[in-house]
Amino acid sequence: MILRSGKALKHSSEHSPVENTNGEDIISKLPDALLTHILSQLPDADACRTSILSSRWKDLWVFLPYLHVDILKNFTSEQANEYYDLVDKTLAIHDDMPIHRFFLKCSSDSDYKRVHDWLRIVVQHKV
């Protein structure tokens, strides 16, 4: 592979630094607490994107102590309901877990009953 700098990237026949000598992924074997700490250092969108890496990573992002909820104006009704359900699920999972930061951005056509419920839950977490 040629990098933008024009230098060639040499491919090593040795194993990847994230794989052990058997070719197994060792990062995914780390405890959830450590993985969520690592994910919490990423921007929200990037942390969510890690869910496609494997089934092991699928729902780790919902355990992050920093929640960012952005209800887009251009959501269809079906998309909005799916997103609301996802936020409900995430907050339900956080029932016994800390929430350190909660960011909410919503539009004038948002479901304010659900938004009110989210804010009530977040206030109960003393955010």
C-alpha positions in Angstrom: 0.0 0.0 0.0 1.3 3.5 -0.9 0.6 6.2 1.7 -0.2 9.8 0.8 3.4 10.7 1.6 4.5 8.4 -1.2 6.1 5.9 1.2 5.2 2.3 0.8 3.6 0.6 3.8 5.3 -2.7 4.3 3.0 -5.6 5.2 4.5 -7.8 7.8 3.8 -11.5 7.7 3.8 -11.5 11.5 0.6 -11.3 13.4 -1.2 -8.1 14.1 -0.5 -6.3 17.4 -4.2 -6.9 18.4 -4.0 -10.6 17.7 -2.2 -13.2 19.6 -0.1 -15.9 17.9 -3.3 -17.9 17.2 -4.8 -15.0 15.3 -7.4 -14.4 18.0 -8.6 -10.8 18.7 -7.3 -9.9 22.1 -8.9 -6.5 22.4 -12.4 -7.9 22.3 -11.4 -10.1 25.2 -10.8 -7.1 27.5 -13.4 -6.6 30.3 -16.5 -4.4 29.5 -15.4 -1.8 32.0 -12.1 -1.3 30.2 -13.6 -1.3 26.7 -16.3 1.2 27.7 -13.6 3.4 29.3 -11.7 3.3 26.0 -14.9 4.1 24.0 -15.7 7.0 26.4 -12.5 8.7 25.1 -13.9 8.7 21.5 -16.3 11.2 20.0 -19.9 9.9 20.5 -20.4 9.1 16.8 -17.2 7.1 16.6 -18.0 5.2 19.8 -21.4 4.2 18.2 -19.7 3.2 15.0 -17.7 0.5 16.9 -20.9 -1.5 17.2 -20.3 -2.9 13.7 -16.9 -4.4 14.6 -18.4 -7.6 16.0 -21.3 -8.9 18.1 -19.0 -8.4 21.1 -18.9 -4.7 20.5 -22.6 -4.3 19.3 -24.1 -2.7 22.4 -21.0 -1.6 24.4 -21.6 2.1 23.5 -24.9 2.2 25.4 -23.0 1.7 28.6 -21.0 4.9 28.2 -21.5 7.5 31.0 -21.8 10.3 28.4 -25.1 10.4 26.5 -25.6 12.6 23.4 -29.2 12.7 22.1 -29.8 14.6 18.9 -33.3 14.4 17.4 -32.9 15.5 13.8 -35.6 17.6 12.2 -35.5 15.5 9.0 -36.3 12.2 10.7 -39.3 10.4 9.3 -41.9 9.4 11.8 -40.7 5.8 11.7 -37.0 6.9 12.2 -38.0 9.2 15.0 -39.8 6.4 16.8 -36.9 4.0 16.4 -34.5 6.6 17.7 -36.8 7.3 20.7 -37.0 3.6 21.5 -33.2 3.4 21.3 -32.9 6.4 23.8 -35.5 4.7 26.1 -33.4 1.4 26.0 -30.2 3.2 26.7 -31.6 5.1 29.6 -33.2 1.9 31.0 -29.8 0.2 30.8 -28.3 3.1 32.8 -30.8 2.6 35.6 -28.0 1.4 38.0 -25.1 3.0 36.2 -23.8 6.6 36.3 -24.6 9.2 33.8 -21.9 11.9 33.9 -23.1 14.1 31.0 -26.3 14.3 29.0 -26.6 16.4 25.9 -30.0 16.9 24.3 -30.9 18.6 21.1 -34.4 18.4 19.8 -36.6 20.2 17.3 -40.1 21.7 17.7 -41.8 18.6 16.3 -40.1 16.2 18.9 -42.2 14.0 21.1 -42.0 16.2 24.2 -43.6 13.6 26.5 -40.8 11.3 25.9 -38.2 14.1 26.1 -39.7 15.0 29.5 -39.4 11.4 30.6 -35.7 11.4 29.6 -35.0 14.6 31.4 -36.7 13.2 34.5 -34.5 10.1 34.4 -31.4 12.2 33.9 -32.3 14.5 36.8 -32.8 11.4 39.0 -29.2 10.4 38.1 -28.1 13.8 39.4 -26.5 14.9 36.2 
